[in-house]
Amino acid sequence: MDSVDVLDAGIHTVAGHGNDTWDALMSQQDRYDFMFDHGSLVELAKSAVRDAMLGEWPIEAVFLGSSSDSYLQRENSHVYRPRLAEEVAKWLEIEHSFQFANACASSSYAIAAGMDAIRSGEFDVVIAGGADEVTASSVAGFQAVRIYGERCNPFGVKRKKLVLSDGAAFVVLAREGLYDTAIGRLEGAGLVSGAADMAHMNGDGPFRALEAAFSEAENSKLDLIIAHGTGTIVNDAAESDAIARMYENPPKIVSYKRALGHPQGASGAIGVVLALEAMERGLIFGTTPYVDPTLAVSDYVTTQSEGWTARRTAVLSHGTWDVYSALVLSI
């Protein structure tokens, strides 16, 4: 299938905007190094969109994933509607908006839908991504299944629980070849929903998502995987098994959640922006200083920041109730 061009990207996390976020990752800072006040979820989304709109692209539609938006409305006893995507579209003076709530894979689903809309001829240029913030409902949900803690240590020896965080990221997508200033390509997307377990990932889901993404991409060769890597015992092991099942010799594997926390529905979009940044800079960040040696891919998880030439990257994000996604990008 045809690839879709990536024209620009924007990100806003607990560490700050683009360069601030990248510097925090490269220096291997901890989530609790940051105090963050973004004002509101709408303002957080707008900040990342503004970062991605430096080229003043002729955007035709907004594709946005968020789980916190629906949590907030439930807490306020409002009937759920796709408020956040509408707000961003109105701010951009755009008629079309689409919102996705697929747990922690929400923004990956939004990006995949934006790609499909361009491929189908519905639009030529769209902005796609997600924004999420920590809410009482989201914390309570993870506490109920006993995987919410104070520190996040993806693929690490002492990993136990995850830490939620705020974040937003967006990419501008366009029909292939429409502009000669593309910073990358989105080659394929794999989306899988199993509805088997509320909290625990199984290795078959990420594997099937990768397979589906590769069926749309040029091939299955990768230089880098940005894993979901939440820092929980069961989920990191299942994701590790899925990658080992796909590759006898996996590519480098990273997770950003030790530094940035788990931005829930914005996870995939943040991973996409970081993938583009890593490929452009020829650098990758460390995941954890002490990788769990019992994991199937322990030899491939980064322990420190280093130079690394990557031309093709997969971004994995997964959510509660067995929702999985994989996005393949290249430069």
Order of alpha helices (4+ residues) and beta strands (2+ residues): beta-beta-alpha-alpha-beta-alpha-alpha-beta-alpha-beta-alpha-beta-beta-alpha-beta-alpha-beta-alpha-alpha-beta-beta-beta-beta
